[in-house]
Amino acid sequence: SVLESDPRLIVGEIGLDHFVPGVDRERQQRFYLAQLRLARDAGLPVILHVRRSADALLAGLRRIEVAGGIAHAFNGSAQQARAFVERGFA
């Protein structure tokens, strides 16, 4: 696979942005889950863009576990923050 053949491959910032109006959230969700699978399969952590989307991102992380990472642009609750930390996110 391409993941095994090129050690320079990385998965950059991924996530969901529910702040911008008119964005196709269903399409964002499909790409997000596909990117989580890539990160999981490569054993890589992810940098999550969390803009008014903490619950949706956490739902994806419950489905597809990754090697932790960073949640940035976070504006959620303390409970949501704890859920990210429990999954290995800073």
N, C-alpha and C positions, 0 to 999 in steps of 0.2 A: 504494500500500500504506500501511498505518498507519505503517510505519517512515519513510516519506517525508513523510507528511502532518502529523506532529506532531514538531517538533524537540525537544520537552521529553521525549520518550520515552527512558527509560534501561533498561538491564538491571541489576537489583540483584544482590545476592549470590546465587550459585548454587553447586551442588556436590553432594557425596555425603557422608553421615554414616554410617559403618559402625561407629560406637561404640554407638549406641542399639540395644538388642536389640528384635527383633520388627518392625523397619521393613521394608517391602516394597522391597527393593533393586532389583528389576526395574522397578518403577514409578519410583523415584528416577532410575534410569538413563535411562528414556524422557524424563522431564522435563529432565534435565541435557542430553541431546543436543539436544532442542528449543530449550533456552535458548542453547546454544552456537551453533546455527544463527541464532537471532535476533541475537546479538551479532556474529557474522560478517557477516551481511547488512547490519547497521547500521554496521559498521566500528568497533564499540565494544570496549574492553577489558573484562575481567570480574574480579570479585572471587570467588575460589574458596574455598569452605569445604572444607578438607582434613582430615577427622577420620577417621583410620585408613582412608583411601580413596585414597591417592596413586596407586597403580598403575591403579585404575579411572578416575580423573580424567585421568591421562596418556594412557590408551588413547583416551579421548574426544577429547582435544586432538590426537592423531595423526590421527584421522578428520576432525575439523572444526577447522581452524586459525582462531584468533581473534587480535585485535590485542594480545595479551599481557594483563597485569593483575597482580593480587596474589593470592598463595596464603596464606591465613591459617588459623590453628588447625593449622598444619603440624606433624606429629610423625613424619615419615618419615626416611629415611636420607639421607646426604650424596649418594649417587648419584641418588636421587629428586629432591632439591633441585636438583642440577645440571640434571636433565632439565626442570624447570620454568623455571629460569633460561635455558636454551637456547631455550625457547619464548617468551621475553620477559616472564617473571613475576618479581616481586620477592617 
